[in-house]
Amino acid sequence: MDDDRFLELEIKLAYQEKLIRELDALVRSFGDKLDRTDRELAALKQSIRSPEVPVGPANDKPPHY
């Protein structure tokens, strides 16, 4: 009887360890994605603060001037 209980505990522990590894990988993945998103947001904010002046026809005066 004790052997069965010990086996059940070992099985539960193995499943929990597997689940922890999977959750750790998921958290790391979300962390990486969050880091990328933060960098993209910072770049967007920077581009809004200092917009680049378009070069070319957009700055040319229309022909009727």
The first five atom37 places (N, CA, C, CB, O) and aatype in JSON, in Angstrom:
{
  "aatype": [12, 3, 3, 3, 1, 13, 10, 6, 10, 6, 9, 11, 10, 0, 18, 5, 6, 11, 10, 9, 1, 6, 10, 3, 0, 10, 19, 1, 15, 13, 7, 3, 11, 10, 3, 1, 16, 3, 1, 6, 10, 0, 0, 10, 11, 5, 15, 9, 1, 15, 14, 6, 19, 14, 19, 7, 14, 0, 2, 3, 11, 14, 14, 8, 18],
  "atom_mask": [
    [1, 1, 1, 1, 1],
    [1, 1, 1, 1, 1],
    [1, 1, 1, 1, 1],
    [1, 1, 1, 1, 1],
    [1, 1, 1, 1, 1],
    [1, 1, 1, 1, 1],
    [1, 1, 1, 1, 1],
    [1, 1, 1, 1, 1],
    [1, 1, 1, 1, 1],
    [1, 1, 1, 1, 1],
    [1, 1, 1, 1, 1],
    [1, 1, 1, 1, 1],
    [1, 1, 1, 1, 1],
    [1, 1, 1, 1, 1],
    [1, 1, 1, 1, 1],
    [1, 1, 1, 1, 1],
    [1, 1, 1, 1, 1],
    [1, 1, 1, 1, 1],
    [1, 1, 1, 1, 1],
    [1, 1, 1, 1, 1],
    [1, 1, 1, 1, 1],
    [1, 1, 1, 1, 1],
    [1, 1, 1, 1, 1],
    [1, 1, 1, 1, 1],
    [1, 1, 1, 1, 1],
    [1, 1, 1, 1, 1],
    [1, 1, 1, 1, 1],
    [1, 1, 1, 1, 1],
    [1, 1, 1, 1, 1],
    [1, 1, 1, 1, 1],
    [1, 1, 1, 0, 1],
    [1, 1, 1, 1, 1],
    [1, 1, 1, 1, 1],
    [1, 1, 1, 1, 1],
    [1, 1, 1, 1, 1],
    [1, 1, 1, 1, 1],
    [1, 1, 1, 1, 1],
    [1, 1, 1, 1, 1],
    [1, 1, 1, 1, 1],
    [1, 1, 1, 1, 1],
    [1, 1, 1, 1, 1],
    [1, 1, 1, 1, 1],
    [1, 1, 1, 1, 1],
    [1, 1, 1, 1, 1],
    [1, 1, 1, 1, 1],
    [1, 1, 1, 1, 1],
    [1, 1, 1, 1, 1],
    [1, 1, 1, 1, 1],
    [1, 1, 1, 1, 1],
    [1, 1, 1, 1, 1],
    [1, 1, 1, 1, 1],
    [1, 1, 1, 1, 1],
    [1, 1, 1, 1, 1],
    [1, 1, 1, 1, 1],
    [1, 1, 1, 1, 1],
    [1, 1, 1, 0, 1],
    [1, 1, 1, 1, 1],
    [1, 1, 1, 1, 1],
    [1, 1, 1, 1, 1],
    [1, 1, 1, 1, 1],
    [1, 1, 1, 1, 1],
    [1, 1, 1, 1, 1],
    [1, 1, 1, 1, 1],
    [1, 1, 1, 1, 1],
    [1, 1, 1, 1, 1]
  ],
  "atom_positions": [
    [[0.83, -1.19, 0.0], [0.0, 0.0, 0.0], [0.87, 1.26, 0.0], [-0.94, 0.0, 1.21], [0.6, 2.19, -0.75]],
    [[1.89, 1.29, 0.82], [2.79, 2.44, 0.85], [3.53, 2.59, -0.46], [3.78, 2.31, 2.01], [3.82, 3.7, -0.89]],
    [[3.84, 1.46, -1.11], [4.54, 1.51, -2.4], [3.67, 2.18, -3.45], [4.93, 0.1, -2.86], [4.17, 2.96, -4.27]],
    [[2.36, 1.88, -3.44], [1.45, 2.5, -4.4], [1.37, 4.01, -4.18], [0.05, 1.88, -4.29], [1.37, 4.8, -5.12]],
    [[1.3, 4.39, -2.93], [1.2, 5.81, -2.61], [2.5, 6.53, -3.01], [0.92, 6.01, -1.1], [2.46, 7.63, -3.55]],
    [[3.63, 5.9, -2.75], [4.91, 6.47, -3.13], [5.0, 6.62, -4.64], [6.06, 5.6, -2.61], [5.48, 7.65, -5.13]],
    [[4.54, 5.62, -5.38], [4.54, 5.67, -6.85], [3.65, 6.81, -7.35], [4.06, 4.32, -7.43], [4.02, 7.54, -8.27]],
    [[2.48, 6.96, -6.74], [1.57, 8.05, -7.13], [2.23, 9.41, -6.9], [0.25, 7.96, -6.33], [2.11, 10.31, -7.74]],
    [[2.92, 9.56, -5.79], [3.61, 10.82, -5.51], [4.72, 11.08, -6.52], [4.18, 10.81, -4.08], [4.91, 12.21, -6.96]],
    [[5.46, 10.05, -6.88], [6.51, 10.21, -7.89], [5.93, 10.62, -9.24], [7.31, 8.91, -8.03], [6.49, 11.46, -9.94]],
    [[4.79, 10.01, -9.59], [4.13, 10.35, -10.87], [3.66, 11.8, -10.84], [2.93, 9.4, -11.14], [3.86, 12.54, -11.8]],
    [[3.03, 12.21, -9.74], [2.56, 13.6, -9.62], [3.73, 14.57, -9.69], [1.78, 13.8, -8.31], [3.64, 15.61, -10.34]],
    [[4.82, 14.22, -9.03], [5.99, 15.08, -9.05], [6.54, 15.21, -10.47], [7.06, 14.54, -8.11], [6.93, 16.3, -10.88]],
    [[6.59, 14.12, -11.19], [7.09, 14.15, -12.57], [6.22, 15.05, -13.44], [7.15, 12.73, -13.17], [6.74, 15.83, -14.24]],
    [[4.89, 14.94, -13.3], [3.99, 15.8, -14.07], [4.16, 17.27, -13.68], [2.53, 15.37, -13.87], [4.13, 18.15, -14.54]],
    [[4.34, 17.53, -12.39], [4.52, 18.91, -11.95], [5.82, 19.49, -12.47], [4.48, 18.99, -10.42], [5.86, 20.65, -12.87]],
    [[6.88, 18.71, -12.47], [8.15, 19.19, -13.0], [8.04, 19.5, -14.49], [9.25, 18.15, -12.75], [8.59, 20.49, -14.97]],
    [[7.32, 18.64, -15.21], [7.11, 18.87, -16.65], [6.31, 20.16, -16.86], [6.38, 17.66, -17.3], [6.64, 20.97, -17.72]],
    [[5.28, 20.32, -16.07], [4.44, 21.51, -16.18], [5.24, 22.77, -15.86], [3.21, 21.4, -15.25], [5.09, 23.79, -16.53]],
    [[6.07, 22.71, -14.85], [6.91, 23.86, -14.49], [7.84, 24.22, -15.64], [7.72, 23.57, -13.21], [8.01, 25.4, -15.95]],
    [[8.45, 23.23, -16.27], [9.33, 23.5, -17.41], [8.56, 24.15, -18.55], [9.99, 22.19, -17.91], [9.04, 25.11, -19.16]],
    [[7.35, 23.65, -18.83], [6.53, 24.21, -19.9], [6.12, 25.65, -19.57], [5.29, 23.34, -20.14], [6.16, 26.53, -20.44]],
    [[5.71, 25.89, -18.33], [5.31, 27.24, -17.93], [6.5, 28.19, -17.95], [4.68, 27.22, -16.53], [6.35, 29.36, -18.32]],
    [[7.66, 27.71, -17.56], [8.86, 28.53, -17.59], [9.16, 28.95, -19.03], [10.06, 27.77, -16.99], [9.48, 30.11, -19.29]],
    [[9.06, 28.01, -19.96], [9.3, 28.33, -21.37], [8.28, 29.36, -21.87], [9.24, 27.05, -22.23], [8.63, 30.27, -22.62]],
    [[7.06, 29.21, -21.45], [6.0, 30.14, -21.86], [6.25, 31.54, -21.3], [4.62, 29.63, -21.4], [6.11, 32.54, -22.01]],
    [[6.62, 31.61, -20.03], [6.91, 32.91, -19.41], [8.09, 33.57, -20.1], [7.19, 32.74, -17.89], [8.07, 34.78, -20.35]],
    [[9.13, 32.8, -20.4], [10.3, 33.36, -21.1], [9.9, 33.88, -22.48], [11.41, 32.3, -21.22], [10.35, 34.94, -22.91]],
    [[9.05, 33.12, -23.17], [8.59, 33.53, -24.49], [7.81, 34.85, -24.41], [7.72, 32.44, -25.11], [8.02, 35.75, -25.22]],
    [[6.91, 34.95, -23.43], [6.15, 36.19, -23.26], [7.07, 37.34, -22.86], [5.04, 36.0, -22.21], [6.86, 38.47, -23.28]],
    [[8.08, 37.05, -22.05], [9.03, 38.08, -21.66], [9.79, 38.61, -22.87], [0.0, 0.0, 0.0], [9.97, 39.82, -23.01]],
    [[10.23, 37.71, -23.74], [10.93, 38.12, -24.96], [10.02, 38.96, -25.85], [11.43, 36.89, -25.73], [10.43, 39.98, -26.4]],
    [[8.77, 38.51, -25.97], [7.82, 39.25, -26.8], [7.55, 40.63, -26.21], [6.5, 38.46, -26.93], [7.43, 41.61, -26.94]],
    [[7.46, 40.71, -24.89], [7.24, 42.0, -24.23], [8.44, 42.92, -24.45], [6.98, 41.79, -22.73], [8.27, 44.11, -24.69]],
    [[9.63, 42.38, -24.37], [10.84, 43.18, -24.63], [10.82, 43.75, -26.05], [12.11, 42.33, -24.41], [11.1, 44.93, -26.24]],
    [[10.49, 42.91, -27.04], [10.41, 43.38, -28.43], [9.36, 44.47, -28.56], [10.1, 42.21, -29.38], [9.58, 45.48, -29.23]],
    [[8.21, 44.26, -27.93], [7.12, 45.24, -28.01], [7.53, 46.55, -27.37], [5.86, 44.69, -27.34], [7.21, 47.62, -27.88]],
    [[8.24, 46.49, -26.25], [8.72, 47.71, -25.6], [9.67, 48.47, -26.52], [9.42, 47.37, -24.26], [9.6, 49.69, -26.62]],
    [[10.57, 47.75, -27.18], [11.51, 48.41, -28.09], [10.77, 49.05, -29.27], [12.56, 47.41, -28.62], [11.1, 50.17, -29.67]],
    [[9.78, 48.34, -29.81], [9.0, 48.89, -30.92], [8.23, 50.14, -30.48], [8.03, 47.84, -31.47], [8.16, 51.12, -31.21]],
    [[7.66, 50.1, -29.29], [6.92, 51.24, -28.77], [7.85, 52.44, -28.57], [6.22, 50.88, -27.45], [7.49, 53.57, -28.91]],
    [[9.02, 52.2, -28.04], [9.99, 53.29, -27.85], [10.38, 53.89, -29.2], [11.25, 52.77, -27.11], [10.5, 55.11, -29.32]],
    [[10.56, 53.04, -30.2], [10.92, 53.54, -31.54], [9.77, 54.35, -32.12], [11.27, 52.37, -32.48], [10.0, 55.39, -32.75]],
    [[8.55, 53.91, -31.93], [7.38, 54.66, -32.43], [7.27, 56.01, -31.72], [6.09, 53.85, -32.23], [7.01, 57.03, -32.37]],
    [[7.46, 56.01, -30.41], [7.41, 57.28, -29.67], [8.48, 58.23, -30.16], [7.57, 57.04, -28.16], [8.23, 59.43, -30.33]],
    [[9.66, 57.71, -30.4], [10.76, 58.54, -30.89], [10.44, 59.1, -32.27], [12.07, 57.73, -30.94], [10.73, 60.27, -32.55]],
    [[9.84, 58.29, -33.13], [9.53, 58.77, -34.48], [8.42, 59.83, -34.45], [9.11, 57.6, -35.37], [8.37, 60.69, -35.33]],
    [[7.56, 59.77, -33.47], [6.51, 60.78, -33.34], [7.11, 62.09, -32.85], [5.39, 60.3, -32.37], [6.71, 63.16, -33.31]],
    [[8.07, 62.02, -31.94], [8.7, 63.23, -31.4], [9.55, 63.93, -32.45], [9.56, 62.88, -30.2], [9.6, 65.16, -32.48]],
    [[10.21, 63.17, -33.29], [11.09, 63.78, -34.3], [10.79, 63.18, -35.67], [12.59, 63.58, -33.93], [11.53, 62.33, -36.16]],
    [[9.69, 63.63, -36.28], [9.35, 63.07, -37.6], [10.39, 63.46, -38.64], [7.95, 63.56, -38.03], [10.94, 64.57, -38.62]],
    [[10.63, 62.56, -39.52], [11.57, 62.82, -40.61], [10.88, 63.67, -41.66], [12.1, 61.5, -41.22], [9.7, 63.47, -41.95]],
    [[11.6, 64.61, -42.23], [11.05, 65.46, -43.3], [11.12, 64.67, -44.59], [11.83, 66.81, -43.42], [12.2, 64.24, -45.0]],
    [[9.98, 64.47, -45.24], [9.99, 63.72, -46.49], [10.81, 64.45, -47.56], [8.55, 63.5, -46.99], [10.83, 65.68, -47.62]],
    [[11.46, 63.68, -48.38], [12.28, 64.23, -49.45], [11.65, 63.85, -50.78], [13.76, 63.72, -49.36], [11.2, 62.72, -50.97]],
    [[11.62, 64.82, -51.69], [11.1, 64.5, -53.01], [9.83, 65.25, -53.33], [0.0, 0.0, 0.0], [9.62, 66.35, -52.82]],
    [[8.99, 64.67, -54.16], [7.79, 65.35, -54.67], [6.85, 65.86, -53.59], [7.03, 64.42, -55.55], [6.13, 66.83, -53.83]],
    [[6.84, 65.27, -52.43], [5.93, 65.72, -51.38], [6.26, 67.14, -50.94], [5.99, 64.77, -50.17], [5.37, 67.85, -50.47]],
    [[7.52, 67.58, -51.09], [7.91, 68.93, -50.7], [7.89, 69.92, -51.86], [9.28, 68.9, -50.08], [8.05, 71.12, -51.65]],
    [[7.72, 69.44, -53.05], [7.69, 70.32, -54.22], [6.38, 71.09, -54.25], [7.89, 69.51, -55.53], [5.33, 70.6, -53.83]],
    [[6.47, 72.33, -54.77], [5.24, 73.13, -54.91], [4.44, 72.59, -56.1], [5.56, 74.67, -55.11], [5.02, 72.11, -57.07]],
    [[3.13, 72.67, -56.01], [2.3, 72.23, -57.13], [2.61, 73.04, -58.38], [0.81, 72.34, -56.78], [3.1, 74.17, -58.27]],
    [[2.34, 72.51, -59.56], [2.68, 73.19, -60.82], [2.03, 74.56, -60.98], [2.29, 72.32, -61.98], [2.59, 75.39, -61.7]],
    [[0.91, 74.84, -60.37], [0.22, 76.12, -60.58], [0.83, 77.26, -59.78], [-1.24, 75.98, -60.22], [0.3, 78.37, -59.84]],
    [[1.92, 77.06, -59.03], [2.58, 78.14, -58.31], [3.7, 78.71, -59.11], [3.1, 77.68, -56.99], [4.38, 79.63, -58.65]]
  ]
}
